[in-house]
């Protein structure tokens, strides 16, 4: 019985330490002025920082599990001729490579657009890409 009590106490301490790390990580992310989106491999939003909420006027529940493309669009030239549509974000995630400082637009909750620089960093678990971090740096208007 005392062994089980000790194991239970250790488990509680481990859970508290993990919760502390999650809160600490969120505080760090929220202190960043650039807009930060955490993406799944399928480009759905899984987390955002406070700057995203302030800039879009949306709350986290309106953004989580939504495709990033719903509010962020890369400014790409229209495809020419019969070329298939090219998705640079999907391709970069597939290949595990960064995209840096691409022109983009952010659409807020009222339909207004703001120009931004888009950067993507793939997230890896070992050698496998499991998602990505997108930062948007808004351009002055």
Secondary structure, 3 states (H helix, E strand, C coil): CHHHHHHHHHHHHHHHHHHHHHHHHHHHHHCCCCEEEEEECCCEEEEECHHHHHHHCCCHHHHCCCEHHHCEEECCCCCCCCCCCCCHHHHHHHHCCCEEEEEEEEECCCCCEEEEEEEEEEEEECCEEEEEEEEEEECCC
